[in-house]
């Protein structure tokens, strides 16, 4: 009998038991940070479709909480996964230190022609291809059909509906107070968190301030004043305590598992700005690390993950993620699916997340600023939006100067 060892991997409370022949390891180790329904979906297709096509390639999947922190601890030491996946805005952070394997010489024109140009652009940093794309995403407005038969199309209608439900003892909306989710309002008024071309932050830009104030005055009075994190907001929406929820496709699988009667629509038109909201959009991508154990096998998995139409179509129809494969754009089932088509329409109106490494210095200050202002509204005192966002701007500029 072959000698075996049992490897126990404990990462942020997630424990995975892997049994391998002694002295060996999986051919491909993939780290990801996804919700349980997406994890189950990926595992089921890898265990069936991929394993049937490539029975000689073993794949270990590890769902990692706090993925970015774990990667930045492991990769400098030459450890960590062969592949990892997340939204495209991490590319600069991991490419500049040399942690990512360039894919330019591993791809072919035929392969690259399968993807949308915008998706390939998200995979490229400093004219080098570092990833393969497999979906796009953003946030949109979900609504409980049992509470809202007809969704709003503009912000005046949404505000009227939120007020009505709030007067009935409900919350007007469930809305995670997070800069990604809030981004549609500063962008909708012409502001920005960070300009990926000029590499400059714009947290104290007058239009950014205007957009964030608009978010506060429009939504804060009708929201729960307790936990404003996503999990708490999901609980309000799924328990019929709020008729609306701002969320992305990552939550669709969970809502479906509850057999909840929900619909989806674009973020309503901003009457005051005469403009549509522009939420941040992301391209979901997979990277290979420079220390990958078997780069050929790792790339084989990447190609399957990003081009297998059966897998990607099922992912879209079950979980709501928008395909970036050209061959699926005109698929009748994809086009007929309201969730996918609505998210696709919202992506078309959105703003791509910056992929420069400098953006990493923006997230913490803008997160703190928005949450502080949410708690203070409407009694800001000396800590007005202009003051708080100017302080956040200064923090970013200080970090950029010292990078």
C-alpha positions, 0 to 999 in steps of 0.5 A: 500500500502506498504511504500517504500523508494527510495535510491539514490546511487551516486558513481563517477558520476554513479547514480543508483536509487533503489526502495525497501520496507521500511526497506529492501535491495537487498539480494545481492549487487554486485559492479563491474567496467566494460565497458558499453557493459559488464555491459549491458550484465551482467544485461541482463542475471541476469535479465533473466536467474538468476531471472528465476532460483532464483526468490526469490533472489534480486540482485542489480548491481552497476557499480563503477568507481575507484572500488578499492578506493571505496572498501578500503574506504567502507569495513574498515567501515563495509560497501560496497557490498556483492560481488565484481569482478575484476582481481585476483591480488586484492586478497592479498590486500583484504584478508590480512586485513580480508575483504574477506569471505573464501570460503573453507567451502562453496564449494564442491569438485564437484564444484571445479572440474568444474574449471581449476586448474590455475583459482583456483590457482588465487582464492587462497591466503595463502592456502585459497580459497577466490573467484570463477573464471569466465574468463581469459584475457590478451592483444593481437594485433587487426588489421583493416582488411580494412587496413591490410589484413594479420597480422604480425607474428613477430616484423620485419613485424610489424615494417615494417607495422607501418613505412609504415602507418606512412609514409602515414600520419597515426599512426603506432599503437594505444597502451595504455601506461600502465604497464599492456599493456607494460608488454609483452616486459620486460617479453619477454626479461626475466625481471619482475615487481615483483616476486610473489614467492620471493616478490621482485620487478625487475624494475631495472633488466637489462632485465626489462630495456631492454624490456621497452627500446625495447617497446619505440624504437619499438613503440613510434616513430609511436604513437600519442604523445598526450593522450596515455590513452586507450580511446584516443588510441581506438578512433585512432583505430576505426577512421581508424587513426591507423591500429593496437590496443593492447587491451584485450577482455574488448574492443571486445563488443565495436568494434563489436557494431561499425560493425568494420571489425577487426581481432586479432592475438597474439603479434608478435614474438620478433626476437631480443629476440628469444622469444614470448612476455609474457603479464600479464594475469588475471583471472576474479574472484568474491569475497564475503565480510565478511560483506555480508548480506546473505552469502548463497544467495550471494554464490548462485549468485557466483555459478551461475555467474561462472558455468552457461554455457549458460551465460559464453559461450555467454560472450565468443562469444560476448565479447571475455572473455576466459572460465575457465570452463572445460566443455566449453574448447572443445565446438565446437563454442568456439574453432571455434571462432577466438577471443576467441581462439586467446586470449586463445593462448595468455594467454597460452604464458603469465605471471599471474599477482602477487596476493601478497599484495606487488604488490600494491606498484609496479603499481604507480612507474612503471606507472610513469616511463614508461610514463616519458620515453615515453615522453622523448624518444629518448632524455633522457638526464640524465633520462635514462631508467636505471636511471628512473627505478632504481628510481622507484625500490627505491620507491617500496623498500621504500614502502615495507620497511614501509608497 
